[in-house]
Structure formats: C-alpha cells, structure tokens
C-alpha cells in the first residue's frame, strides 16, 4: 500500500516502527505497583542524597538531650532517640548507608557475574562445568551465616558488607547472563561473526553482552534489596556498620530495648527498611516483566 501525497504536504508514514524500548516502557507503565514502587524508591534515593536539605542537625548531634525519648511531634516528626538526637535525621542519613551499600554491592555483583556468565554460556564445556560447580557451592552456603562469620572476623564496616553481599549476589547475575548468552550463541549474527573470523572475546564483548543488557539490568536491580537486607541484619547483630554511623539495622537493635514504652524507636527504622526493600523488589519485578523478551508489544 502506497502513501498518497497531496501537493505541498509532507508524507505521513502508514506505519511507524516502534523500538523494543517503547514496548518495554508501555509494559512497565501498565504495572501500577511497579510505577508506584519506582516513585517511592526515587524519593528515598533523593532524600538520602539531599539529606542536609531536609534536616536541621547532623545525624550524631545530641541537640535534644533534655527531650530524650520524646515521642513524634510537629517539631520532631519521628521523635527523639535515647541520646537526644532527632530520629527523623537519623532515619534519613541511615538511608544513605543502606542505599549506598545496595548499589555498590549490586555494581560489584554485575562486574563479576557478567564475564563469568558470558564465558560459561558461550564456551560451555569445562569452563561452564567449573563455573556451575562454583555457583552450586555458593548456593548451598547460607549467606547470612557466612556473612556473620566474615563480619565477625573483619569487625564489619561499609566495604566489608559490600564485599560479602557481592560475594553472593554475583550468582544470580551470572545465571541470567549465562542463559541469555546460550540462547544467542546459535543465532545468525553470531554465526556470521564467527565466519568472518571474529575472536570469541570480540563476539562476547560486541554482540552477546550488549544483547544481554535486559537480564543484566534485572540482576542489578534485584541485587540491591538482598544487599540492604544483609547490611541491616549484620548491623542488627552488631557486626555491620559501626556506630556512630546511622544504620537502620543498628537503630532497630537499639529500639528493641524501648519498644514497649517508646514505640517510635523500633517502628520507624523497621518501616523504613521494609518500605525500601519492598519498593526495590516490586520495581525489580516490574522491570523484569517489562524487559522480558518473550512478551510482545501491545
């Protein structure tokens, strides 16, 4: 069917080609839970980055000693903690720790999982066997117990938790990339590159990894809540981020001693952690559904 053009008028194409990203965005926008979760997650990240703009004191400033353990009020939205510090300020700055550890651990997980998954998926054979045996080894080790052991040996700290989270987070990324690369290695464009004499590393770098961007993004996002939960668990046990750096797990641990009389000490950090992890998980699930290449554009 040809387009009919009137004199002096531009041709309106009968069909406009849509990109896969367009259809992915439509699927994501149709998922209301994922959209709301993304908005909440963005708000938390912005609050963590711009914390000084939302708070009047520092996270460790004991400016309200005479009001210690005061309940929430119009002046102090989340109340005062046992050491006279504004609890809202502590929660906001605690988001910095959780979000930073989540993103840093996810980044290192991706940097390890991508090359190992690509090697296992493309070469197969012994390389695939060795990598899969390593994955099985990490899969049978409980992450929290291993994290407790390593955290106790190293006395915790920001980078220790990032390392521990990445040590277990790369497994999921590796499996996603491996499956995607195995599905693409028999495609015509890979066969054509091989016929032209391209090296395996060139094919992996220029063709297979770029075509695996969807599972990479999904793996990155889904690593974040795992790392945040691990940090909170270790801090709750006293082997995570050391004080006076604010940490939600650390605050929950302290709040447990006051929860029957000063409820705000336990409720607010627990709610902040739960909302952040739930929002990240729902956002990751929505992203996974939107980027699923088996779904057709509607």
N, C-alpha and C positions, 0 to 999 in steps of 0.2 A: 504494500500500500504506500503510495507516494503522498508527500505533503503538497497541498495546493497553496501557492503563494500569490497573494494579491499584490498589484504594483505598489512599490514603496513601503511594503510591510515586511518585517522580519519573519522568517520561518519559525513556527512553533513546532518543536520536535514532537512526533507522535508518541515517543516513549523516551523517558529519561532513565538512564542506567543508574541504579542505586548501589552504593558500596555496602559491603558486609557490615561496616561500622554503623551505617544508618539503621540497618535492621537490628543490630545488637542494641543500639540505643532505644529503639522502639520497644524491644522486648523488656529492656531494663525499666523504661519509663512506665510500662504497663504493670510492673511489680510494685505496688504501692508500699508494701512493707520494706522493700529494699531501698526505695527512694527516701522514705522517712528515716530509715536507719542511716543512709548516707548523709542526710542533712544533720542528724544528731551527731554522727561521727565528725563531720566537718566542724560543727560548733564546738565540740570538745577539743579538737586539734587547735582551732583558733584561740580558744580560751587558754590553752596551755602555752601557746606561743606568745600571746599578748597578755599574759598573767599580770604584769605590773600595771596595766591599764585598768584592770578590774579590781585591784586590791589596794588597800591603804597602807598596809605594813608588809614587812618581809615575812616569809614562812616561819622563821625562827625568832621573830621579835616578840618578846614577852611583855607586851604593852598593856595587858589587861589582867595583871596578877590579882588585883582586888576583885575581879569578876570571874575568877577561875571556875570552870564547870557550869557557867551560866547557860541556860537553855537558849534556843534560837529566838531572835527578836528582830525588830525592824532595823536596828543598827548592826547587829551581827546575825546574818541570815542563818548560819549553821551553828551558832553558839560559840562558846569559848571552851578550849580544851583544859586539861588539868594543869597545864603550865602557863596559863594566861595568854595563849596565842589564839588569834582569830581562826576558827575552824574552817571557814569558807576559803580563806587564803591558803591554808594547808591542803585542802582538797584540790584547789586549782593547781598549785605547784606539784602536788602528787600526780596529777595528770601528765605533767611534763615527764616524770620518771617513767610511768607506765607506757606512754605513747612512744617515747624515745627508745626504750628497750624493745618494744614490739616492732618498731620499724627497723631498728638496727639488726635485731635477730633475724627478721624476715629477709633483709638485704643479704646477710651472710648466708642464709639458707639457700637463697636463689643462686648466689655466686658459686656455691658448692654443688647444688643439685642440678643446675643446667648442664655443665660439662659432663658430669658423671652419667646423667640420664641420656644425653646425646651419644656418648660413647657406647653405652650399653645397648641403646636402641639401634644404632647404625651398624656397629661391628658385630654384635651378637657373639656367639661362641664363648670362648674363655673369658673375654672381657665382661660380657653380660653375666656369665656364671659367677664370677668373682664379685661383681658389684651387687648382684642379687643376694649372695650369701652375706655380704656386709649389711645390707638392708635388713635381712632376716635377723641378724644379730642385734641390731638396734631396735628392731620391732619387738623382741621378747624382753628387753630390759625396760622396766618401769621408769619413765622419765623422771617422776618426782623423787623416787628413791635414789636414782643416780645423781640427780641434782642436789639432794640433801647431802650425799656423800662428798661430792665435789665442792659444794658450798661450805661444808664444814672444814674440809682440807684447806681451802683457799680463803676462808673467812669472808666469803661473799664479796660484794662490790658490783658496781654497774657492769663493767666489762666481763666479769666472771659470769653473771647471769646471761648476758648476751651470748657468750661462748657456749654455755650449757644449753640455752634454747636453740641456738643454731645447730648444735651437735645432734639434736633430734629432729629439728624442723626440716633439714635438707632432704630427709627420706621421702616425704610426700611430694616435694617438688621434683625430685629425681624420678619417681614413678610416673608422674604426669608427663614429664618431658620424654621419658623412655617410650611410653605408649604412643605419644604423638609422632615421635621420630620413626618408630617401627611402622606406623601407618603410612608415612610419607616416603619411606626409603625405596618403595617399589613404584612410585609414581613416575610418569613420563618425564617430567622436568629433571628428576634426579638421574634417570637413565640417560637422558641427553647430556647432562653434565659429565657423567662418567664416560660416555662415548667420546666426548671432546677432550678427555684426558685430565679433567679436573681432579685434584687430590681429594681424599676423604675429608681432610680438615677444612679445605676450601668449601666443599659441599655442605658440611655441617655448619660452618660459620656463615655462609652467604645464602643458603637455601633452607636448611632444616630448622635451625634455631629461629630465624625470622618467622617461619611458618608455624612455630610452636609458641608464639607470643601469648595466645589466649590461655593455655594452661600455665604459663609462667606467671601471668598476672594473677590468675586464680590462686596458684600456690603461694604467691607473695602475700596476698590479702589474708588467706586462711592461716598463714603462719603467725600473724600478728596477735590474735586472741590467745593462741597457745603460749606465746612468749609472755604476754601480760599476765596470764593466769599463773604461770610458773614463777614469775617475779613476785606476785602477790603471796603465793604460797610460801616461798622462801623467806620473804620479809616477815610474814606472819610467824614463822618459826624462829625468827631472829638471826637468820644466816643469809639474808638478802642484802638490800641496800642499807648501809649502816646509818644510824642517826648522826647528826640532826637532819639529814636529807629527808624530806617528807616522802612517804610511800604509803599507798593505800593499804597494803598488807600489814605494814607496821602499825598504822592507825587502827585497823580492825583488831589487831592483837591487844593494843592498849585499851580500846573501847570495850573489849570483853570484860575487863575488870570493873567497868562502871555501868554496864548495860541495864541493870535492874533499877538504877537510880538516875542515871544521866544517859538516857537512850540515844541522844544525838551523837555520842562518842562512837557508837558502833554502827548506827543505822546509815549515816551519811557516807562514810567511806565504802561500806558494803554496797549501798545503792549505786554509788559512782562506778565501782568496779563492775557490778552486774550490768548496768546500763551500757557501759563502754564495750564490754565483751559481747553482749547481745547485739548491739548495733553493728559491731565489726563482723560478727558471724552472719547476720542477716544480709549485710551489704555484700559479703563474700559469696553467699549463696545466690543472691540476685545476679551478681556479676558472672558467676559460673553458668547460670541458666541463660543469661543474655549472650554470652560468648560461645555457647555450645554450638559447634559447627554442624551438628546433626539437625538443628532446628531450622526451619525455613522461614524466610521473611514473609510477613503478613501485610 
